Amino acid sequence: MTSDEQMASELLKIAEAAAEAAVDLLMNSRPDELQIETKSSATDYVTQMDQASEQLIREIVVAQRPHDHIIGEEDGSPNGDGTSGIVWWIDPIDGTTNYVYDLPGWNVSIGVGTEEATLAGVVADPTHGRRFVAATGSGSYCIGDDGRSKRLRLGSPPPISSALVATGFHYIPARRARGASVVAELLPQIRDIRRAGAAALDLCSVAAGRVDAYYEAGLGIWDLAAGGLIAKEAGAQVGALEGNDLVPNVVLAAHPDLFGPLQELLLSLGANEV
């Protein structure tokens, strides 16, 4: 094991412990009434549980890594002094709308690495009784609540016409409308569309072969860091739709043999302009 792989393994253990604590909080301390506020639009929810989950994760990370930098979706305040060169990306509830409506598929997503690359990530999916983990160079795994672990590896992809594609929609109404227009033109050219409502799990679904591809516009780095690594370590190609590095823009994840043809199709439909 290289020094980078050893570091990734150590960081993953902290991420898993933090995610487990956050899941316990979210599952067992959920109040009868959630305090729901909105952010970028009337459909972009945040609750007191999002905030409590993020605070708990921050406390666990800082207790063991006081010199790391933390970037969370809900709280922009820094923790630690940021001198180590290690960065944590936290989504305390990915899929808050699912959580609010008590639908399955919300998750806790924690990625950790450097400014250049994610080294380790965990996506805890309690409503399905599993978590997805990856450390750079060590592969991706799905671990059930019973402790059984399965290595994730992509098989051969189908042609575009038979591809099951996951996506999501932006919170801003005008951008949602453009995204819907893209889907309307895309749908006749693929097998079908899936909309689960949680970006990190969509990326994990690519890794697990539950969907053949995933694309979405307007994501934050906390949406992508852990799930993106899990998909990559399973053999997927993950990047911005325009072909540059993975950034919070229109993101595409698919088997390398499917990535190019699907990228070309999505660009022709204007998916990069959503």
N, C-alpha and C positions, 0 to 999 in steps of 0.2 A: 504494500500500500504506500503510495506516495504521500508526501507531507500535505499536499492539497487535499487528497482523498481522506487523510486522517482528520484534517481540519473540518472537512465537510461532514464527516461522520459525527464528530463532536458537536457541531452546530445543529445537526439534525436531531440529536437526542434532546437538546434544549427546546427546539421547535416543537417536537412531539409532546414534551411535557407541558409546554405552554398551551398547545392546542387542546390537550386532554383536559386541562384545568378550565379552559374557556368553554368547552363543550359541556362539562359538568355544570358550570354556572348557567349556561343558556338553557339546558334541559331541565335542571332541577330548581332553579331560582326564578323561573319565568313568572312574572306577576299575572294576576287575573286580568289586569288592564295594562296594556302597553301605552306608554306616552309617545305618541307618534308626531314627529316633526317632518318638515320637508326641506330639501336642499335646492338642487338646481331646477326643479319643477314640481308640480303638484303630485307627481307620481314617483318622485325620488325620495324614498323614506329613510329616516333614521330614528331609532328608538333609544330609550335609556339602556337597553340591553346591549346594543351595539357599543355604546360608550363604556359600559361596565366591562364588557368583554375585552375591549382594547386596553383599558386601564390595567386589567389583570395581566394580560399578556406582557405589557410594558414592564410591569413590576417584576415578573418572573425573569424576563430577559435581562433587565438592568441588574438584578441581584447576582447574576452569574457573569454578565458581560457589561460592566459599567462603562467601558470605553467605546462601545459600539454606537452607531447612529441608528435611530428608529424612525421609519416613515409609516404612519398609520393613516387609514382612510378618514377616520373621524376626528382625530386630534392632531393638529399640526405642531404642537409644542414638542421640543426636542427632549430626549432622555439620553443620559450618558454624555460624554464629552466629544464623541465622534473621532477620537484620535487613532483608533485601531485600524481603520480602513474597512471595517466590516459594517454592512448595512442590513437592517431588517425591514421587510415590507409586510405590513399586517393588514389583512382584511378581517375584522373581528366577527362580522357576519356577512359572508358573500351570499347574496340572494335574500336581502332583508325583506322584500315583499313576500317571498315564500314563508319566511319566519313569521311575519305579521299575520298571514292568512293560515298559518299552521299547515302549510303544504310541505311535502318532502323535498329535499334537494338543497336546502340552505346548508352552509358549511362554514368552517373556520379555516382560513388560508394564511399560512405563514411561510414566506420565503426569506432566505438569508444568503448574502454573498458579498461581492464587491460591486463597485459602480460599473464594472465591466461585465460581470456575469453572476448569475445565481449559482451558489454552491450546494444548497440543500433546500428542500421544501416539503411541507406537509399540507395536505388538504383533508381535514377531518369531516366526514360525512355521516353524522350520527343517526339521521333518520333512516339510513340504509345499513347502519351497523358496520361501517368500514372506514378506513382512512387510506389515503394514497400518500406514498412517500418516495423521495428520490434524493440521492446524493450524487454529485457529479462524478462520473466514471464508474459508478457502482450499480447503475440500473434503476428501474422504477418498480414499485411493488404495491399491491393492494393487500391490506391486512384487515381481516375481519375481527369482529369483537371477540371471537373465539380464539384469536391469536394465530390463526392459519394465514400464511403469507403466500401470495402468488406473484411470480415475476411477470411483468407486463412487457410483451414484445409484439410489435405490429406484424400482421401477416400481409400477404399480397393484397393490394387494393383493388377494388372493382373499377370498371370504367366509370366515367362521370355519370353516364345515364343510369347507373345502378347505385350511385353513391347516396348514402344517408347523411345529410348535412345538418349540423346544429348551428344555430345563430341566436342572436339577441337583438334588442332594439334600444336605441338611444332614448334618454328621458325627455329630451327637448322635442315638443310635438312636431315641429317642421322636419326635424331629422328622423323622427319615427316614421313620418309619412314617406320620406325618400327611401328609408330602409325597407318599408313595406312594398314599394314599387319595385325595388331590386328583387325581393323574394317572389313577387308575382311573375317576373320574367324568368327567374331562375328555376322555379318549381317544375315547369314542364320539361326541363332539361336534365333533371336528376331523379333519384328514386323518391325522395320525400324530404321534408324539413322537420326538425325537432327544435322546440323552444322550451328549455328546462328552467331558465331564469337565474342561472348562476354560472358566471364565466369560468371560475376555477374548476368546477365540476365538468363543464363542457370540455375543457382541455384534458381532464382526467379520463373522460369518456372516449376521447380520441386515443389516448394511451391504452385503454382497456379494450379497444375495438368495439365499443358500444355504438359509436358513430364513426363514419369514415372521414369526416372533416368538420371543422368548426371555423366560422369567421364571425367577427363582430366589430362594430365601430364604437369609438368613444370610451375605451376602457382606461383605467388607471393602472399604474405599475403594480399596485397591490393586488389587482385582479389577475395579473399575468405571471408574476415572479415564480410562485410555487408551481402552479399548474403548467406553466410553460416548460419548466425544467422536467416535470414528470412526463410530459408528452415527448420531449426531446430524448430523454433517457430510455423511453420505450421504442425509439426509432423514428419519431415523427419529425418533420421539418416544421419549424415554427418561426414566423417572421411577419413583418408588416406587409400588407397586401401589395404595396408599391415595390417590394423587393428589398428594401433597406433593413437595417437592424430592427429588432423587435422594440417598438415604442408604443405608447398609448395612442394608437390610431386605429386603422382597420387591420385587425390581426387575423391571420390565417394559419391553421394548423392542419396538417394532413400527412399521409405517407409521402415520402419524397417523389415517388412516381406519379402521384395524384396532384401534388402541390402545384406544379407548373401548369398543367391543363386547367385546373380549377381557378388558379390565379388569373390566367388569361381570360377565362369566361367571366369571372367576377369584375375584372377591370372593364371588359366590354360592356357590362351592364351598369357601370358607374358606381360600383360598391365603394370605391375609394373616395367618392364625393358625398357620402352619407354624413 
